[in-house]
């Protein structure tokens, strides 16, 4: 009886941890998307690579974590994420490598960036466009994103586990209720 209760407690704790992690991840991603990436969590933002411009360093579907950084601390060679302001980059989050840094007459930092796989330099990036410097390529989240980004993956790794957790908790609650009812008889 004690083992059964211990296993049930462990299962409940694991379910809570998994659901909490998934909900936090979804919440962070949704808040970033709906806020136009204006919200960061503890000065970090999550981005997903959507083009091959940074291959082989970052591949399509990789999940990158950028840390808000003071523009004066950005160095040539850093991969930065920024909000594009002109041309094909307008209103898109871009992650490219810094190839040169200047300061204008007002002391504002100006970044010259380019995708590793690109031939042409990006339009000028001003410090106010900067979201942050890429600090991590989240390998586990990248794999999850690539799997979940397919219909089968979404069904197998999101829908079924959520239904399983909800269903198992419902069955446990019903069994406990039935056990209490029987013990009263």
Legacy VTK file of the C-alpha trace (Angstrom):
# vtk DataFile Version 3.0
C-alpha trace
ASCII
DATASET POLYDATA
POINTS 185 float
0.000 0.000 0.000
2.869 2.399 0.834
4.618 1.600 -2.457
1.433 2.276 -4.389
0.967 5.612 -2.637
4.635 6.539 -3.198
4.415 5.675 -6.910
1.243 7.724 -7.215
2.928 10.706 -5.524
5.986 10.428 -7.792
3.761 10.197 -10.881
1.780 13.245 -9.806
4.962 15.228 -9.161
6.385 14.254 -12.565
3.108 15.174 -14.279
3.106 18.573 -12.569
6.739 19.206 -13.553
6.171 18.235 -17.206
2.950 20.226 -17.519
4.518 23.243 -15.784
7.568 23.147 -18.076
5.440 22.834 -21.216
3.057 25.583 -20.089
5.930 27.929 -19.191
7.624 27.315 -22.525
4.370 27.910 -24.427
3.630 30.996 -22.300
7.068 32.505 -22.944
6.852 31.854 -26.682
3.274 33.176 -26.923
3.997 36.302 -24.876
7.009 37.057 -27.034
5.060 36.564 -30.243
2.008 38.583 -29.164
4.134 41.386 -27.722
6.213 41.662 -30.867
9.192 40.339 -28.890
9.022 43.353 -26.569
8.901 41.131 -23.476
11.957 39.317 -22.204
12.193 36.940 -19.274
15.092 37.710 -16.953
16.699 39.523 -19.922
16.483 36.460 -22.191
14.441 35.916 -25.344
13.795 32.752 -27.357
13.982 32.775 -31.150
13.633 30.086 -33.803
15.771 30.024 -36.938
13.558 30.167 -40.042
16.120 30.505 -42.860
19.454 28.957 -43.751
21.369 32.265 -43.635
23.397 31.222 -40.575
24.207 27.654 -41.648
26.216 25.699 -40.655
26.312 27.388 -37.219
22.512 27.549 -36.835
20.124 25.428 -38.879
16.484 25.958 -39.741
14.385 25.022 -36.702
17.129 25.627 -34.131
15.933 27.359 -30.977
18.267 30.160 -29.923
18.359 32.012 -26.632
19.494 35.627 -26.749
20.520 37.694 -23.735
19.829 41.410 -23.706
23.225 43.053 -23.943
24.434 46.615 -23.678
25.357 47.676 -27.237
28.868 48.656 -26.090
29.484 45.011 -25.060
28.690 43.557 -28.504
31.795 42.384 -30.367
32.617 41.618 -33.976
31.852 37.914 -34.491
28.887 37.875 -32.068
25.609 36.526 -33.419
22.924 39.094 -32.565
19.163 39.103 -32.871
17.549 42.339 -33.928
14.343 43.747 -35.371
14.806 44.538 -39.049
13.751 48.025 -40.063
14.082 48.156 -43.850
13.852 46.182 -47.057
13.078 42.479 -46.814
14.094 42.583 -43.126
11.378 45.082 -42.136
9.537 43.965 -38.957
11.270 40.569 -38.935
13.509 39.226 -36.201
16.897 38.560 -37.750
19.824 36.678 -36.257
23.088 37.386 -38.037
26.755 37.781 -37.224
28.309 41.175 -36.490
31.021 41.947 -39.065
31.761 45.562 -38.079
30.770 48.115 -35.403
30.745 51.912 -35.645
29.424 54.816 -33.611
27.577 57.765 -35.138
28.175 61.385 -34.144
25.613 61.025 -31.331
27.490 58.046 -29.862
24.878 55.479 -30.979
26.228 52.095 -31.960
25.759 50.984 -35.546
26.198 47.306 -36.370
27.073 45.825 -39.737
25.733 42.278 -39.887
25.579 39.446 -42.351
24.366 35.871 -42.386
27.222 33.373 -42.520
25.790 31.819 -45.700
24.931 35.207 -47.261
27.067 37.127 -49.709
25.482 40.538 -49.119
25.623 42.552 -45.883
22.331 43.377 -44.119
20.926 46.894 -43.914
22.527 48.911 -41.081
21.402 47.868 -37.577
21.111 50.586 -34.942
21.469 49.882 -31.223
17.737 50.431 -30.588
16.964 47.505 -32.912
19.106 45.117 -30.871
17.325 42.350 -28.947
20.458 40.648 -27.714
23.468 38.455 -28.305
22.891 34.745 -28.894
24.158 32.867 -25.847
22.776 29.360 -26.348
21.562 27.024 -29.007
19.023 25.009 -27.039
19.583 21.574 -28.545
16.789 19.825 -26.657
14.283 22.596 -27.442
15.466 22.574 -31.075
14.737 18.855 -31.372
11.351 19.288 -29.677
10.510 22.238 -31.942
11.471 20.311 -35.088
9.369 17.321 -34.039
6.382 19.321 -32.797
6.458 21.509 -35.903
5.065 18.591 -37.928
1.418 17.504 -37.697
2.318 13.978 -36.603
4.845 15.291 -34.075
2.332 17.765 -32.637
-0.195 14.979 -32.251
2.259 12.420 -30.820
4.220 14.692 -28.499
1.696 17.306 -27.419
-1.908 16.213 -27.907
-1.557 12.584 -26.778
0.592 13.344 -23.672
-1.757 16.146 -22.581
-4.791 13.899 -23.068
-2.985 11.101 -21.197
-2.182 13.349 -18.241
-5.706 14.756 -18.080
-7.240 11.299 -18.537
-5.047 9.591 -15.955
-5.756 12.305 -13.388
-9.486 12.000 -14.094
-9.378 8.202 -13.729
-7.409 8.473 -10.472
-9.914 10.991 -9.106
-12.841 8.756 -10.079
-11.190 5.678 -8.546
-10.519 7.552 -5.304
-14.117 8.744 -5.228
-15.382 5.199 -5.800
-13.028 3.836 -3.115
-14.339 6.401 -0.603
-17.942 5.529 -1.532
-17.284 1.811 -1.029
-15.511 2.366 2.288
-18.582 4.205 3.621
-20.800 1.194 2.910
LINES 1 186
185 0 1 2 3 4 5 6 7 8 9 10 11 12 13 14 15 16 17 18 19 20 21 22 23 24 25 26 27 28 29 30 31 32 33 34 35 36 37 38 39 40 41 42 43 44 45 46 47 48 49 50 51 52 53 54 55 56 57 58 59 60 61 62 63 64 65 66 67 68 69 70 71 72 73 74 75 76 77 78 79 80 81 82 83 84 85 86 87 88 89 90 91 92 93 94 95 96 97 98 99 100 101 102 103 104 105 106 107 108 109 110 111 112 113 114 115 116 117 118 119 120 121 122 123 124 125 126 127 128 129 130 131 132 133 134 135 136 137 138 139 140 141 142 143 144 145 146 147 148 149 150 151 152 153 154 155 156 157 158 159 160 161 162 163 164 165 166 167 168 169 170 171 172 173 174 175 176 177 178 179 180 181 182 183 184
